[in-house]
Amino acid sequence: MSLTEIAHVVGGRLSDVLDPEAHVSQPAVFDSREAAPGSLFIALQGEHTDGHAYAEAAVNKGAVAALVTRPVGVPAIVVDDVLAAFGRLGRHLLNGALGRAQVVAITGSAGKTSTKDFIAQVLPGNVVATPQSFNNEIGLPLTITMADERTGFLVLEMGARHIGDIRQLTEIAQPDISVVTNVGTAHLGEFGSRDNIAQAKGEIVEALPRAGLAVLNADDDFVQEMKNRTKGRVVTYGLSETATVRAVDITIDDQGRASYTLVTPEGDALVRLQFVGDVQVHNSLAAAVVGRKAGLGLEEIATRLSQAQPRSRWRMETHVRADGVTVVNDAYNANPTSMRHSLDALVSMTGGRDQRSVAVLGRMNELGEDARTAHEEIGQYAAELGLDQIILVGGDEAGWMQEGVTKAGGKAIHLPDQDTAMDLLHNILRPGDVVLVKGSRGVQLQELADRLLQPNPGPSDA
């Protein structure tokens, strides 16, 4: 699109533009370091930084212009609200140049990103999917700008911290297919209750047209209730015998990967997943339903599921060190549901005689008044699993987990920071051990997991 066209769509005016017909031909960026010839720089105002200060750097790297709220001395489109304008641009692209692309929208308290990765690899043709977890009012239109007229499917994560957030996202990108993974306790502090979380997540099926498809987890009662909130057709997936698409005969190998028989109305097929954790069975089943909707045959769906690889960092990201220690980096984020799933996976990976299970856990954020209870329950759950070593890193929340471990008759080590945890791990780990590193993003435990993979792990630079 030309700058003149973009300004018209977003309701802005051109500033310091020498060529109004200059075309934006590459995806938008909000990090000036990622600007490239043909891109559009989105100047976001954050708590600590103002993107307007980096507009010149972005243009110097090739950005055609910046989307801003004030003139910045380089080619720009000036609007009242950058995010609202960016959303209008995304909606215009879907309704115009990308009109043939089908939108697959995914939400849930846990599993969104892995489900997205499965779906993106099952669908045929040119598929554009949300990078990392860009699932909000910034990341969603950014993903749309990554597509072009060849794109057959847009696979979009949609996150929420408040009721109404997903509704706003679906106003930018109305889904043709909506997938709901589960309703857990992530962001419980913001929502106040699981009922409110379900209300927010269900907005994704309310946005479906009559020709749309709602893909719902049959094993989650909150998700099942959403079938009454959509005009679209409903297909369920899960382990329940009532599910349209389900898994039976599930087995877990010594690397924590599940195999199962995929059961569909068209027949059965064997699936062997490359993702770690039995929770991936549900995530892959959702992708199977989407594949059926896309017209794929049963055997092709099973093959694509079996070949799919994890694409997103810090989500059960598994590496084996030269000395035989396995490090599982699942530190992108954490909530009570995902904590349990990850601990279950750790147990499934340590069935051998010389393998010890070591859990390194940090706090779970945004749990509100339930934070203490939730942390104690996770500590208790870890102890009841019989893990060989439980290491809890951080302040009060880690202490609450330790209380839960103690109540369950287990033992845990509570350490104040990553450096002390690193020192302990360096001394106690031995070949065959499997180490799970898990905590909310704000704890940054992925740095500890990365240090565990270094040849000579030592103190951090912090």
Beta strands, then each sheet from edge to edge (+ up, - down):
strand 1: 13-15
strand 2: 40-42
strand 3: 65-68
strand 4: 76-78
strand 5: 102-107
strand 6: 127-129
strand 7: 153-157
strand 8: 177-180
strand 9: 213-217
strand 10: 233-238
strand 11: 245-252
strand 12: 257-264
strand 13: 267-276
strand 14: 317-320
strand 15: 326-329
strand 16: 357-361
strand 17: 389-393
strand 18: 413-415
strand 19: 434-438
sheet 1: 1+ 4- 3- 2-
sheet 2: 6+ 7+ 5+ 8+ 9+ 10+ 11+ 12- 13+
sheet 3: 14+ 15- 19- 16- 17- 18-
end
